[in-house]
Amino acid sequence: MLRRLPPRRSCGQIPGCALPFSYYWTAEKQKKWSEAQLLRYIRNYVIPFHPYCRKTYADMGIAPGDIKSGADIRRLPLVTKKDYTDDHLAFVLQPRFPGRAPLFDTAPIRKADLLKYVWRARSVPRVAAMERDADTLRDRMAAAARREWLPMHFHASGGTTGNPSPALYTLHDILVATPRLAAMANWCGITLEDKCLNLFPAAPHLAFFQVVFSQMLLGGSVFHTCGGSVMPTERQAQLAERVGFDYVVAIPSYLTHWLDTAVKMRERGEIAKIDTIRYAVVAAEPMVPAYRERLKSLFSALGCESVKIIEGYGMTELKGAFYECAEGGGIHLSPENFYWEVLDPDTHEPVPEGAPG
């Protein structure tokens, strides 16, 4: 469980932060860095601009100056999924802008940010600033602000455990926060020269859009099948034979069906062997060792003798997924972007290192 929404900005994006993050640091140093970013984020962004947390903290008598250390984080109430789904708009950062009616009682945008938008107005595309054929500096400043704060995309969780949870993305989220998380999928050895076959169904959920965003932001060659209901599995297998993809990304259950279909097609002589796939990145369903071996057996029958199964884990509410850096090596979380805690389910206090929670 998390005690706050994950930061949208990391080092270089938060005012006053000049020290770059390094995964070569010790775990303790990484934790201290993450804690410092969280504290700064709470003071500078959550308390002034987050409608739900601003009101909740005010009702509890918590002021920005009260959050000074990691121990002070204990004072902040937990945010549950129900809190979020009950009023997801109250979880969007919303500073008040001059001339714009606010939806919630939040703090006004800082003057320093307004000056920043004056500078950014120089680089806002003319078409993005045009409104009723106007193209004034004020129009372009407003467009620059919208690009940072106004949600431009959303998708939702599957709702398998309750009401679907929407995830709203601003352009800032997509251009700044998303690439750092998307790049984690490459830690296992995948490069931008590798060709990807995306087997995730085209639907408004994280798994599909994580791949789309990764391709558009980081580069790489990806073919999006959009799932078996859009492009039949048999045609996907034929395409894989012709193109020679280096890795696939998929839900484990559909990947099993895909491989089983391709193996039967090979046995009937409808396709030759598919032997170019080196990695299979799977997510959205639990992966256990026996299932991993089953997938490897099917890949072997298809002609891929040494495929590495890389497990991923994502959460719609966190706007990202996390991956293994090596097959079976365990999933890496991202202390650069999140401050993680494992809590006792009864006391909601952090448990010792290695203890379940």
C-alpha positions as CSV (number, residue, x, y, z in Angstrom):
1,M,0.0,0.0,0.0
2,L,1.1,3.6,-0.7
3,R,0.6,6.6,1.5
4,R,0.3,9.0,-1.4
5,L,-0.1,9.3,-5.1
6,P,3.1,8.4,-6.9
7,P,5.2,11.4,-7.9
8,R,4.8,12.8,-11.4
9,R,8.1,14.5,-11.3
10,S,11.5,13.2,-10.4
11,C,15.0,14.8,-10.2
12,G,15.3,17.6,-12.6
13,Q,11.6,18.1,-12.6
14,I,11.0,19.1,-9.0
15,P,12.2,22.6,-8.1
16,G,15.3,22.5,-5.9
17,C,16.4,19.0,-7.0
18,A,19.7,19.0,-8.7
19,L,21.2,15.6,-7.8
20,P,20.5,12.9,-10.4
21,F,19.3,9.5,-9.2
22,S,21.5,6.4,-9.7
23,Y,20.5,2.7,-9.4
24,Y,24.1,2.0,-8.5
25,W,23.6,3.7,-5.1
26,T,23.1,1.5,-2.0
27,A,19.5,0.7,-1.1
28,E,19.7,3.0,1.9
29,K,20.8,5.9,-0.3
30,Q,18.1,5.3,-2.8
31,K,15.5,5.2,-0.1
32,K,16.7,8.5,1.3
33,W,16.6,10.1,-2.1
34,S,13.1,8.8,-2.7
35,E,12.0,10.1,0.7
36,A,13.4,13.6,-0.1
37,Q,11.5,13.7,-3.4
38,L,8.3,12.6,-1.7
39,L,8.5,15.2,1.0
40,R,9.2,17.9,-1.6
41,Y,6.4,16.7,-3.8
42,I,3.9,16.6,-0.9
43,R,4.8,20.2,0.2
44,N,5.0,21.7,-3.3
45,Y,2.3,19.9,-5.3
46,V,0.0,17.6,-3.2
47,I,-1.0,20.0,-0.4
48,P,-1.5,23.0,-2.6
49,F,-3.0,21.4,-5.7
50,H,-4.4,18.0,-4.9
51,P,-8.1,18.5,-4.1
52,Y,-8.7,15.3,-2.1
53,C,-5.5,15.4,-0.1
54,R,-5.6,19.1,0.4
55,K,-9.0,18.9,2.1
56,T,-8.2,15.7,4.0
57,Y,-5.0,17.1,5.4
58,A,-6.6,20.4,6.3
59,D,-9.4,18.6,8.2
60,M,-6.7,16.8,10.1
61,G,-4.8,20.1,10.8
62,I,-1.8,19.2,8.6
63,A,0.0,22.2,7.0
64,P,2.8,22.1,4.4
65,G,5.4,23.0,7.0
66,D,4.5,20.1,9.2
67,I,5.9,17.5,6.7
68,K,9.6,17.8,7.3
69,S,10.9,14.2,7.6
70,G,10.2,10.6,6.8
71,A,8.7,10.2,10.3
72,D,6.1,12.9,9.4
73,I,4.8,10.7,6.6
74,R,3.3,8.5,9.3
75,R,0.9,11.3,10.0
76,L,-0.6,11.2,6.5
77,P,-3.7,9.0,6.1
78,L,-3.7,6.1,3.7
79,V,-5.5,6.6,0.4
80,T,-7.6,3.6,-0.5
81,K,-8.8,2.5,-3.9
82,K,-12.3,3.2,-2.9
83,D,-11.4,6.8,-2.1
84,Y,-10.0,7.1,-5.6
85,T,-12.8,5.5,-7.5
86,D,-15.5,7.4,-5.5
87,D,-14.2,10.7,-6.9
88,H,-11.3,10.3,-9.3
89,L,-11.4,14.0,-10.4
90,A,-10.4,15.0,-6.9
91,F,-7.1,13.1,-7.5
92,V,-6.0,15.2,-10.4
93,L,-3.6,18.1,-9.5
94,Q,-5.6,21.3,-10.2
95,P,-4.0,24.6,-9.4
96,R,-6.2,27.6,-9.8
97,F,-5.5,29.8,-12.8
98,P,-6.5,33.4,-13.3
99,G,-9.7,33.7,-15.3
100,R,-10.6,30.0,-15.0
101,A,-13.4,28.8,-12.6
102,P,-12.0,26.2,-10.3
103,L,-13.7,22.9,-9.7
104,F,-12.1,22.5,-6.2
105,D,-10.7,24.7,-3.5
106,T,-7.0,24.5,-4.4
107,A,-4.2,27.0,-4.2
108,P,-3.5,29.4,-7.1
109,I,-0.7,28.6,-9.5
110,R,2.6,30.1,-8.4
111,K,3.9,33.2,-10.0
112,A,7.1,31.4,-10.9
113,D,5.1,28.9,-12.9
114,L,3.3,31.7,-14.7
115,L,6.7,33.1,-15.7
116,K,7.7,29.7,-16.9
117,Y,4.6,29.6,-19.2
118,V,5.7,32.9,-20.7
119,W,8.9,31.3,-21.7
120,R,7.3,28.1,-22.9
121,A,4.8,30.1,-24.9
122,R,7.6,30.7,-27.4
123,S,7.7,26.9,-28.2
124,V,4.0,26.0,-28.2
125,P,2.9,25.1,-31.7
126,R,0.7,27.8,-33.2
127,V,-2.1,25.3,-33.9
128,A,-2.1,24.3,-30.2
129,A,-2.6,27.8,-29.1
130,M,-5.2,28.9,-31.6
131,E,-8.7,29.6,-30.1
132,R,-11.2,31.4,-32.2
133,D,-8.4,32.4,-34.6
134,A,-6.6,34.2,-31.8
135,D,-2.9,33.8,-31.3
136,T,-1.9,36.2,-28.6
137,L,0.8,35.6,-25.9
138,R,-2.0,34.9,-23.4
139,D,-3.4,32.2,-25.7
140,R,0.0,30.6,-26.0
141,M,0.6,30.8,-22.3
142,A,-2.7,29.1,-21.6
143,A,-1.8,26.4,-24.1
144,A,1.5,25.8,-22.4
145,A,-0.3,25.5,-19.0
146,R,-2.8,23.0,-20.4
147,R,0.0,20.9,-21.8
148,E,1.3,20.4,-18.3
149,W,-1.8,20.2,-16.1
150,L,-4.9,19.2,-18.2
151,P,-5.5,15.5,-18.6
152,M,-5.3,14.5,-22.3
153,H,-5.7,10.7,-22.1
154,F,-7.2,8.2,-19.8
155,H,-7.8,4.5,-19.6
156,A,-9.0,2.2,-16.8
157,S,-8.4,-1.0,-14.9
158,G,-10.4,-4.1,-15.8
159,G,-12.6,-3.7,-12.7
160,T,-12.0,-7.4,-11.7
161,T,-11.9,-6.5,-8.0
162,G,-14.6,-3.7,-8.0
163,N,-15.3,-0.5,-9.8
164,P,-12.8,0.2,-12.7
165,S,-10.1,2.7,-11.7
166,P,-9.4,5.4,-14.3
167,A,-5.9,6.6,-14.8
168,L,-5.7,10.2,-16.2
169,Y,-2.5,11.3,-18.0
170,T,-1.4,14.9,-18.7
171,L,1.1,15.6,-21.5
172,H,3.7,16.0,-18.7
173,D,3.0,12.5,-17.5
174,I,3.4,11.0,-21.0
175,L,6.5,12.9,-22.0
176,V,8.4,13.0,-18.6
177,A,7.2,10.3,-16.3
178,T,6.2,7.5,-18.6
179,P,9.5,7.1,-20.5
180,R,11.4,6.3,-17.3
181,L,9.0,3.5,-16.4
182,A,8.8,2.2,-20.0
183,A,12.6,1.9,-20.3
184,M,12.7,-0.6,-17.4
185,A,11.4,-3.2,-19.8
186,N,14.7,-3.0,-21.7
187,W,16.8,-3.9,-18.7
188,C,16.5,-7.6,-19.5
189,G,18.6,-7.1,-22.7
190,I,16.0,-5.9,-25.3
191,T,17.4,-3.2,-27.5
192,L,15.8,-0.6,-29.9
193,E,17.0,-2.7,-32.8
194,D,14.8,-5.6,-31.8
195,K,11.4,-6.1,-33.4
196,C,8.4,-6.5,-31.1
197,L,5.1,-8.3,-31.7
198,N,2.5,-6.8,-29.3
199,L,-0.2,-9.4,-28.5
200,F,-2.1,-7.3,-26.0
201,P,-5.7,-6.6,-27.0
202,A,-6.4,-3.1,-28.1
203,A,-8.5,-1.9,-25.1
204,P,-8.4,1.1,-22.8
205,H,-6.1,-0.5,-20.2
206,L,-2.5,-0.1,-19.1
207,A,-1.0,-3.2,-20.7
208,F,-1.8,-2.1,-24.3
209,F,-1.0,1.6,-23.9
210,Q,2.2,1.0,-22.0
211,V,3.5,-0.7,-25.2
212,V,2.2,2.1,-27.4
213,F,3.7,4.8,-25.3
214,S,7.0,3.0,-25.1
215,Q,7.2,2.8,-28.9
216,M,6.3,6.4,-29.5
217,L,8.5,7.8,-26.7
218,L,11.6,5.6,-26.8
219,G,11.6,4.2,-30.4
220,G,11.7,0.7,-31.6
221,S,9.8,-1.4,-34.1
222,V,6.5,-2.7,-32.9
223,F,3.6,-4.3,-34.6
224,H,0.3,-4.1,-32.7
225,T,-1.9,-7.0,-33.4
226,C,-4.7,-5.5,-31.2
227,G,-5.6,-9.0,-30.1
228,G,-7.1,-12.0,-31.6
229,S,-10.6,-10.5,-32.0
230,V,-9.1,-7.9,-34.4
231,M,-6.4,-9.9,-36.1
232,P,-7.0,-13.7,-36.0
233,T,-4.3,-15.7,-34.2
234,E,-3.5,-17.7,-37.3
235,R,-2.7,-14.5,-39.3
236,Q,-0.5,-13.3,-36.4
237,A,1.5,-16.6,-36.6
238,Q,1.9,-16.2,-40.3
239,L,3.1,-12.7,-39.8
240,A,5.6,-13.8,-37.1
241,E,7.0,-16.4,-39.5
242,R,7.5,-13.8,-42.3
243,V,8.8,-10.8,-40.2
244,G,11.0,-12.6,-37.7
245,F,10.2,-10.8,-34.4
246,D,12.7,-10.7,-31.7
247,Y,10.3,-10.6,-28.7
248,V,6.6,-10.7,-27.9
249,V,4.6,-9.0,-25.2
250,A,1.4,-10.6,-24.1
251,I,-1.0,-11.8,-21.4
252,P,0.2,-15.3,-20.4
253,S,-3.1,-17.0,-21.1
254,Y,-3.4,-15.6,-24.6
255,L,0.3,-16.3,-25.3
256,T,-0.4,-19.9,-24.4
257,H,-3.2,-20.0,-26.9
258,W,-1.1,-18.2,-29.5
259,L,1.8,-20.6,-29.1
260,D,-0.5,-23.7,-29.2
261,T,-2.2,-22.4,-32.3
262,A,1.2,-21.7,-34.0
263,V,2.6,-25.2,-33.1
264,K,-0.5,-26.9,-34.6
265,M,-0.1,-24.8,-37.7
266,R,3.5,-25.9,-38.0
267,E,2.5,-29.5,-37.5
268,R,0.0,-29.1,-40.4
269,G,2.6,-27.6,-42.6
270,E,0.9,-24.2,-42.7
271,I,3.9,-22.3,-41.4
272,A,7.6,-23.2,-41.0
273,K,9.3,-22.9,-37.7
274,I,9.4,-19.5,-35.9
275,D,12.9,-19.4,-34.4
276,T,13.8,-15.7,-34.0
277,I,11.9,-14.9,-30.7
278,R,14.4,-14.4,-27.8
279,Y,12.2,-12.8,-25.2
280,A,8.6,-13.0,-24.1
281,V,7.5,-10.2,-21.8
282,V,4.3,-11.2,-20.0
283,A,2.1,-9.3,-17.6
284,A,-1.5,-8.8,-16.4
285,E,-1.7,-12.3,-15.0
286,P,0.2,-14.2,-12.3
287,M,3.3,-16.1,-13.4
288,V,4.5,-19.2,-11.5
289,P,7.5,-21.4,-12.4
290,A,5.4,-24.2,-13.8
291,Y,3.6,-21.8,-16.1
292,R,7.0,-20.4,-17.2
293,E,8.2,-23.9,-18.1
294,R,5.0,-24.6,-20.0
295,L,5.5,-21.5,-22.2
296,K,9.1,-22.5,-22.8
297,S,8.0,-25.9,-23.9
298,L,5.6,-24.4,-26.4
299,F,8.2,-22.0,-27.7
300,S,10.6,-24.9,-28.1
301,A,8.0,-26.9,-30.2
302,L,7.7,-23.8,-32.4
303,G,11.5,-23.6,-33.0
304,C,12.6,-21.1,-30.3
305,E,14.9,-23.1,-28.1
306,S,16.2,-20.4,-25.7
307,V,13.4,-17.9,-25.1
308,K,13.6,-16.0,-21.8
309,I,10.3,-15.3,-20.1
310,I,10.4,-11.9,-18.5
311,E,7.6,-11.1,-16.0
312,G,6.1,-7.7,-15.6
313,Y,3.7,-6.3,-13.0
314,G,1.7,-3.1,-13.5
315,M,-1.0,-1.1,-11.8
316,T,-3.4,1.2,-13.5
317,E,-3.3,3.6,-10.5
318,L,0.5,3.8,-10.7
319,K,0.5,4.5,-14.5
320,G,3.2,2.1,-15.2
321,A,4.6,-1.4,-15.1
322,F,7.7,-3.0,-13.5
323,Y,9.8,-5.8,-14.9
324,E,12.5,-8.3,-14.2
325,C,16.1,-7.5,-15.4
326,A,16.7,-11.2,-15.9
327,E,14.5,-14.2,-16.2
328,G,13.3,-15.3,-12.8
329,G,15.3,-12.5,-11.1
330,G,12.4,-10.8,-9.5
331,I,10.6,-7.6,-10.4
332,H,12.4,-4.3,-10.0
333,L,10.4,-1.5,-8.5
334,S,11.4,2.1,-9.3
335,P,12.6,4.1,-6.3
336,E,13.4,6.9,-8.8
337,N,9.7,7.5,-9.3
338,F,8.0,5.9,-6.2
339,Y,8.5,5.7,-2.5
340,W,7.6,2.2,-1.5
341,E,6.4,0.8,1.8
342,V,5.2,-2.7,2.9
343,L,2.6,-2.2,5.6
344,D,1.1,-4.3,8.3
345,P,-2.5,-4.9,7.2
346,D,-3.9,-4.2,10.7
347,T,-1.7,-1.4,12.0
348,H,-0.8,0.2,8.6
349,E,2.7,0.7,9.9
350,P,5.8,-0.4,7.9
351,V,7.0,-4.0,8.5
352,P,10.6,-4.9,8.9
353,E,12.7,-5.7,5.8
354,G,11.8,-9.1,4.4
355,A,8.6,-9.4,6.4
356,P,5.2,-10.0,4.6
357,G,2.6,-7.2,4.6
